Amino acid sequence: METQDKLEIEIGSKEAKTLKPATVEIMKVEIITIGEGSKANNKLNCLVKHPEKDEVIISSVKYERSKELKTSGLWFRLDDEGKIQKGTALASFLEFLNVKKIKELVGKKCNTAEDDKGYLCFKAY
């Protein structure tokens, strides 16, 4: 099927199967770029092994901030010293799993939860 032919596809009648929250193991981490040009931002994608499916990508976290639970993407932002910005969702996730660098997430196990749209996110609270 040609890419532009996809513009003609209608909405289906079957909803996507959602995975249940579970403990997952982080198998691979990568920074991806979302957007282009001046609007481009970097985000952390984690490839995890879920009990129901071997390869699942999770790129958001539910964490506590100002005594409230927040859900956010794992956006990669640096401070003026070139380190991961303190107080961000990514920094909170790293601190929760007791690591200092993103690459140290590989092999870590973490519980998941559902975000407000029903997708899995890391549970860091």
N, C-alpha and C positions, 0 to 999 in steps of 0.2 A: 504494500500500500504506500503510495506516495505521501509525503508529509502534508501537503496541502489538501489531499483527499480527506484527511482527518477532520477538516472543518465541516464536513457533511455528516458526521456521526451524531446520532441522537443520544439522549439520556437513557440509560438502561433501567431495568426494573429490580436489579439485585444490588443490595448494599454490600460494601466491602466487609469482609470478615475481620473483626477486630480481635486482637489478642488480649487475653486477660492479664492484669497486672501480676507480675511474678519477679523473682530474683533472676537477674540476667548477669552474664559475664561479658565484660568489654573485651572484644577480640582485636579491634583495630580502631585507630583514631585518625582523622584527617581534617584539615582545614579546607573548606570549600569557599568559593567566591559566589556571592549572591548579587545579582545586578551587574551593571556595566558602567564604565566611566567613573564620573564623580559620585555616582550613587551606589557604587560597588561596596559591599561589606563582607567581612569574613565571618564564617560560622563554623563551629566544631560539629562534625558528624561522628557518631560513634557506631560502629558495626558491632552488634551484640549477639550473643547466643541466648535465645529464649527457649524455655522448655517446650513450647509448641511449634517453634520454627527456628531453624539454625541461623539464618541471617536476617536481622532486623536492624534498620537504621533508626537511631534515636538522636535527636538534635535539640532537645529542650529539657528543662528541669523545673520541677515544682520545689520551691524552697521558701524558708521563712525570712521575711524582711520587715522590719518595723512591727513585729508581733503579728504579721498577717502572712498568709500563704500566697505566694506569687508564682505564676508560671511564665517562663521566658525562654526564648531561644538561647542557645549557648553561643552568643555573639562574642567574637574575638576582638577585644579592644585593649589597646596598650595605653599606659600612662606616659607621662613625660620622661620617665626613666627607661622606657622601652620594656616594661614588665606588664603582665596582665593586670588590668585595672581592678584595684581593690573595690569590693562592694558590688561587683557585677554578678550576674547569674553564674557565669563561668567560674569566677573566683570563689563564689560560695560553694559551688559543686566540688571544685578541687579541694577546698578546705574540709568539706563534709567527708570526703573520701581520704583525707589526710595525705594528700600528695601536693607537691609544689610545682610540678611540670605536667603538661598535658600528656606526654608520652608515658608517664608513670601510671596512667589510667588503665593501660593494657594489662589484662589479667585480673583487674579488680571486679568484685561482684557488687551489685547495687540493686536495691528494690526499685520497682517501677510503680507508677500510678497513672491514672487517666487524667488528661488535661480537660479543659472545659468543652472540647470538641470530640472527646472520646478516644483520642490518640494516646499512645504510651509516651510517657516522659519519665525521666529519672526522678526518684523520690529522694530528696535531700533535706529531710527535716525529722 
